[in-house]
Amino acid sequence: MAKRLPPLNPLRAFEATARHGSLTKAASELNVTHGAISHQIKALEQSLGVKLFERVGQRVKLTPHGAELLPAVSTAFDGIAAATQRMTRPASSGTLSVSCVPALLLLWMTPRLGSFMAQYPDIRLTLVPSNDPKDLRAPHIDVCVHYGDGSWADCWMRKWSGLELFPVVSPTLINNRPIRSVRDLADHVFLHGDDGREWHTWLAAADALDLERGRRHHLGDARMATEAAVHGHGVALGDSVTASALLARGMLVAPFSLSVPAVDDFYVVCRNEMRATPIVQVFVDWLFAEKAQDDGRADAPVAGRIVSRRKRPALRVIGAKTGS
C-alpha cells in the first residue's frame, strides 16, 4: 500500500517559512505571493489536523507539532537536493592525480594544460613529476604517462608516442663554438639524461663512438639535460616530443639531420579498475587528441627541425654548405 504523504508544495512552503520565521521571506524565496504561502500552510495544517505555526509579533514560530515535523521535511529536501546535484554534475569532475615523466610534464604537457582546464573546469589536477613504476599501482595516482617498454603487468596501457633522438644545442653556444661536422662535438660537453645509452646509440649511428671519451655530465633525467642545453652548458639529446616547442621558439637548434629511435616509448598506463572511470577517460582522450594535433602540424617547416631516419643516413649539418 502506498504511503499517504502531504502534497509537495505545502511542504515546501512549510519548510521555507520555518527556516526564515517569516511568510514574506518564504514567499520571496519560492517566488510566490504572501497569500500563496499562507494558503499552502493552511492546506497542510488541514491535511494533518494540527496547527504548525503561531504568530509572535511580526514573525511566526513553530508549534510543538511543527517542530516535530520540520526535521523530517528538511532531511527529505536535503536528500532530494543532493541526489539531483549528483545527477546533474558532470561525470568528469573531481580530483585527478597524474604521474608523468618530468621532461614531458614540464616541456610538453604543462604548456597545453590550458585547453584541458577550459574543457573540464570541474576537474582538479594533481601533477606528479615521476617515472617511478611504483606509481602504476599507487592508490593516490589515477593515471600515468611513463617512458618504458610497455612490460607493466596487470595494468591497462596504450602506447602514446614513439621518440626520435637527436643532438640539441643553444644558438648562443653553437654561434660561439660552431658545429660544422660531427667531429666538432669533440669541442663540446655531452649532457646525459640517462646512463649514457642514448648518446651511445646516436654516436654509433654517426660512426663517432670514439667521441664518447669526451667531456660529459650526467644530469639525472632528460628534463635537466635539456634545460642545461638551453642555458648553453653543452649538447644534449633532445627528442621529437619534448624538444619540439624549444626548437620552434629558437631556444634550441638541432645541428644534424640524423636522428635515431629511442629504446623505449611513452605510454599511458593505469590500474585496470581506473580505465573505465569518466575522469580518466576524458584525460586519456585529451592526451591523444593533443598528440594528434601535434602530428598534424609535424610537416610544417620549423627552424632546426630534425628529419627522422631509421636507416643510417649520410650525416648532414643543417645550415652547412653541401658539395664543398
VOGU-3710 file (C-alpha; in Angstrom, 3 decimals, decimal comma):
1> makrlpplnp> 0,000/0,000/0,000  1,342/3,435/-0,947  2,204/5,707/1,973  -0,018/8,760/2,413  2,120/11,874/2,025  1,146/15,555/2,093  1,392/17,431/-1,225  4,860/18,731/-2,120  4,089/22,446/-2,480  2,599/22,840/1,031
11> lrafeatarh> 5,647/21,061/2,439  7,962/23,463/0,584  6,010/26,428/1,940  6,180/24,980/5,468  9,953/24,328/5,329  10,811/27,762/3,922  8,594/29,572/6,431  10,035/27,606/9,346  13,582/28,346/8,193  13,016/32,074/7,755
21> gsltkaasel> 10,455/32,586/10,522  8,584/34,758/8,036  5,892/34,165/5,427  7,146/37,161/3,439  10,705/35,824/3,169  9,430/32,346/2,320  7,289/33,840/-0,448  10,305/35,719/-1,833  12,459/32,583/-1,864  9,826/30,477/-3,609
31> nvthgaishq> 8,863/33,335/-5,950  5,179/33,325/-4,968  2,891/35,759/-3,125  2,492/36,084/0,633  -1,099/34,906/0,228  0,004/31,778/-1,648  2,334/30,782/1,194  -0,411/31,371/3,757  -2,818/29,280/1,681  -0,338/26,385/1,340
41> ikaleqslgv> 0,373/26,303/5,071  -3,349/26,298/5,916  -3,853/23,428/3,454  -1,067/21,438/5,135  -2,482/22,122/8,616  -5,912/20,956/7,482  -4,415/17,845/5,912  -2,570/16,950/9,123  -5,260/18,161/11,501  -2,789/20,136/13,623
51> klfervgqrv> -1,544/23,699/13,977  2,044/24,148/12,693  2,745/27,856/13,348  1,737/30,544/15,756  2,279/34,247/15,268  4,619/36,170/17,584  4,622/39,866/16,691  5,712/40,264/13,064  7,151/36,760/12,911  5,886/33,208/13,122
61> kltphgaell> 7,271/30,355/15,166  6,720/26,620/15,140  4,241/24,940/17,416  5,323/21,650/19,056  3,705/19,800/16,126  5,584/21,987/13,635  8,883/21,452/15,473  8,304/17,693/15,276  7,620/17,784/11,540  10,435/20,144/10,443
71> pavstafdgi> 13,499/17,827/10,846  11,904/15,107/8,723  10,890/17,558/5,995  14,295/19,299/5,973  16,145/15,981/5,753  13,949/14,860/2,881  14,513/18,073/0,915  18,271/17,956/1,579  18,368/14,386/0,276  16,472/15,321/-2,874
81> aaatqrmtrp> 18,766/18,306/-3,481  21,916/16,208/-3,022  20,657/13,468/-5,339  19,708/15,877/-8,115  23,042/17,677/-7,780  24,883/14,381/-8,235  22,780/13,584/-11,286  23,327/16,952/-12,964  27,018/17,302/-12,064  29,364/16,385/-14,968
91> assgtlsvsc> 30,762/12,857/-14,755  34,171/14,332/-15,428  34,637/16,143/-12,145  36,695/15,694/-9,016  40,439/15,336/-8,471  42,695/13,617/-11,000  46,235/12,639/-10,000  48,659/12,212/-12,897  52,198/10,826/-12,715  54,191/11,982/-15,732
101> vpallllwmt> 57,781/11,817/-16,965  59,358/15,088/-15,719  60,585/16,260/-19,144  57,239/15,531/-20,775  55,332/17,188/-17,935  57,392/20,380/-17,983  58,104/20,804/-21,684  55,039/19,322/-23,390  52,075/18,861/-21,052  52,217/21,993/-18,902
111> prlgsfmaqy> 52,029/24,461/-21,833  48,903/22,642/-23,067  47,032/22,372/-19,770  45,013/25,487/-20,523  42,937/23,635/-23,100  42,228/20,790/-20,669  41,254/23,186/-17,884  38,939/25,067/-20,226  37,221/21,867/-21,364  36,939/20,362/-17,872
121> pdirltlvps> 36,745/23,178/-15,298  35,369/20,819/-12,629  38,487/18,622/-12,634  41,208/19,498/-10,127  44,619/18,269/-11,267  47,421/16,925/-9,111  50,551/16,531/-11,258  53,452/14,389/-10,052  56,763/14,585/-11,982  57,869/10,953/-11,915
131> ndpkdlraph> 58,693/7,898/-13,996  58,670/5,559/-10,992  56,984/2,199/-11,792  55,609/2,155/-8,246  53,221/4,930/-9,288  51,413/2,465/-11,560  49,872/0,767/-8,527  49,910/3,624/-6,040  46,371/4,292/-4,738  46,918/8,059/-4,844
141> idvcvhygdg> 47,789/8,025/-8,582  44,953/7,718/-11,105  46,860/7,581/-14,387  50,488/7,663/-15,544  52,269/8,876/-18,654  55,515/6,944/-18,417  58,556/6,132/-20,518  59,266/2,423/-20,819  58,958/-0,770/-22,810  55,298/-1,448/-22,019
151> swadcwmrkw> 56,005/-4,543/-19,933  53,994/-3,476/-16,884  51,862/-6,407/-15,724  48,235/-6,201/-14,600  47,759/-2,678/-15,956  45,833/-1,104/-18,776  48,229/0,627/-21,153  48,342/2,212/-24,567  51,343/3,484/-26,478  51,103/7,254/-26,717
161> sglelfpvvs> 54,185/8,132/-28,753  57,456/6,836/-30,053  60,527/9,053/-29,893  63,359/10,087/-32,171  66,575/11,308/-30,531  68,958/13,935/-31,891  71,519/16,440/-30,554  70,258/19,864/-29,487  72,251/22,925/-28,516  71,596/26,564/-27,712
171> ptlinnrpir> 72,009/29,077/-30,561  74,442/31,097/-28,455  76,721/28,142/-27,829  76,737/26,993/-31,432  77,489/30,537/-32,611  80,416/30,836/-30,234  81,682/27,337/-30,891  80,418/26,221/-34,319  79,394/22,649/-35,087  80,181/22,122/-38,762
181> svrdladhvf> 80,606/18,350/-38,567  80,136/15,567/-36,069  83,852/15,827/-35,217  83,203/19,298/-33,820  81,259/17,673/-30,982  84,669/16,866/-29,503  84,889/20,551/-28,537  81,626/20,394/-26,582  80,360/18,873/-23,355  77,943/15,929/-23,702
191> lhgddgrewh> 74,900/16,259/-21,435  73,349/12,940/-20,430  69,810/12,472/-19,163  70,289/8,727/-18,684  73,136/6,272/-18,129  74,727/7,073/-21,487  72,917/4,545/-23,682  71,125/7,158/-25,757  74,232/9,118/-26,695  75,956/5,797/-27,422
201> twlaaadald> 73,175/4,894/-29,867  73,328/8,222/-31,674  77,142/8,307/-31,875  77,147/4,738/-33,193  74,746/5,774/-35,967  77,047/8,718/-36,738  80,190/6,489/-36,827  81,645/8,547/-33,995  81,786/6,266/-30,958  85,284/7,498/-30,158
211> lergrrhhlg> 83,706/10,789/-29,046  82,226/9,025/-26,016  85,554/9,642/-24,312  84,889/13,384/-24,368  83,720/15,632/-21,544  80,292/14,761/-20,187  77,885/15,410/-17,352  75,141/13,080/-16,102  72,197/15,226/-15,008  69,667/12,695/-13,778
221> darmateaav> 66,898/12,979/-16,355  66,088/14,344/-19,805  64,419/17,458/-18,417  67,572/18,578/-16,610  69,780/17,744/-19,588  67,519/19,742/-21,922  67,415/22,706/-19,536  71,212/22,635/-19,285  71,415/22,716/-23,085  69,054/25,712/-23,221
231> hghgvalgds> 71,424/27,567/-20,881  74,416/26,764/-23,064  76,121/24,231/-20,817  76,630/21,636/-23,530  74,949/19,439/-26,127  72,020/17,267/-25,039  69,969/14,653/-26,824  66,547/16,091/-27,462  63,561/14,083/-28,573  60,835/14,602/-31,136
241> vtasallarg> 58,169/15,305/-28,488  59,628/17,319/-25,626  62,142/19,378/-27,630  59,747/20,395/-30,399  58,495/23,597/-28,760  62,006/24,680/-27,775  63,144/24,193/-31,366  60,164/26,105/-32,730  60,819/29,028/-30,368  64,508/29,123/-31,262
251> mlvapfslsv> 65,675/28,279/-27,744  67,448/25,231/-29,145  68,694/24,207/-32,566  69,267/20,716/-33,930  72,532/20,869/-35,902  72,290/17,430/-37,520  69,676/15,740/-39,688  70,438/12,348/-38,158  68,028/11,025/-35,546  67,725/7,576/-34,011
261> pavddfyvvc> 64,736/5,829/-32,433  64,707/5,807/-28,653  64,954/2,471/-26,891  61,555/2,923/-25,223  58,305/4,808/-25,838  55,801/6,960/-23,966  52,784/5,022/-22,650  49,576/5,986/-20,919  49,152/3,483/-18,079  46,710/2,991/-15,219
271> rnemratpiv> 45,297/0,333/-12,951  42,676/-1,783/-14,709  39,896/-0,587/-12,421  40,664/3,071/-13,227  40,409/2,815/-17,001  36,598/2,955/-17,122  36,255/5,941/-14,780  34,987/9,023/-16,643  37,648/11,316/-15,199  40,460/9,092/-16,515
281> qvfvdwlfae> 38,723/8,581/-19,846  38,462/12,292/-20,597  42,118/12,856/-19,678  43,329/9,989/-21,862  41,164/11,198/-24,749  42,569/14,700/-24,331  46,160/13,410/-24,351  45,680/11,556/-27,614  43,779/14,456/-29,190  46,608/16,860/-28,350
291> kaqddgrada> 49,171/14,429/-29,767  47,127/14,075/-32,952  47,166/17,861/-33,337  50,951/17,838/-32,949  51,270/15,102/-35,547  49,099/17,132/-37,899  51,495/20,060/-37,567  54,589/17,882/-37,940  55,040/18,664/-41,628  55,081/22,393/-41,084
301> pvagrivsrr> 58,565/23,926/-41,535  60,234/24,524/-38,176  63,655/26,079/-37,782  66,123/23,458/-36,665  63,647/20,640/-37,150  65,130/17,149/-37,347  64,354/14,760/-40,177  63,725/11,296/-38,743  65,557/8,429/-40,416  65,736/4,923/-39,094
311> krpalrviga> 68,404/3,753/-41,506  71,850/5,251/-41,120  71,981/8,248/-43,471  74,849/10,356/-44,632  75,410/12,876/-41,846  74,440/16,410/-42,776  74,922/19,605/-40,819  71,860/21,836/-41,014  72,838/25,187/-42,454  76,207/23,990/-43,785
321> ktgs> 77,044/24,136/-47,475  76,946/20,801/-49,279  79,194/19,568/-52,047  82,219/21,564/-50,856
//
